[in-house]
Amino acid sequence: ADAAAAEAGGRWQPVGIASWYGAAHEGRPTATGRPYRMRELTAAHPTLPHGTRLLVTNLRNGRKVVVRVSDRGPQGGKRIIDLSRAAAERLEHAREAATSNA
């Protein structure tokens, strides 16, 4: 699904593809050293500082969620952000795009 992400202050607003990662990554260390928890509202981004809070919008249905950058990714492709399973569920992204699960 297409997604738009904006830093809380609205300074960063790229539009692109979001994917999500779930159970296969549960407990694995993230780039911050903390274990990945698929039920937390987190995301992976290639360059934004860890701890950055982002507002992510599913442009297909208008649903929004605030996530915290806790990992690096996505790796290659056209995706601009990887979301935790919980964030994808809030956006109803997991249901409509399960095949994009990273």
C-alpha positions, 0 to 999 in steps of 0.5 A: 500500500502507498504510505505517506510519512511525516515527522510530528512537526510536518517537516518530512513528507515523502510518499512511497511504499510501506511494508511490514515485518512480523513474527519471523523477526520477533525478538531479533535485535534491531539496529538500536540493540533492543529486540524487535517486538511486533506488537509495538508501534515501531518502524525501520527507516534507512536514515532517520535517527532512532527514536524519531516519531513518524505519522504514517498514513495509509493513502488507500483508507486514510488510517494513521498511526504514529511509530518510533524509528527503532531499526534500519531498513527497508533493504532495497526495492521501492519501499520507504519504510518497514512497519511493525505488525502492530502498526500495519494492523492499525493502518489496516495494511496487513489485511490488504497487502499481506504479500508485502510482508518483508 
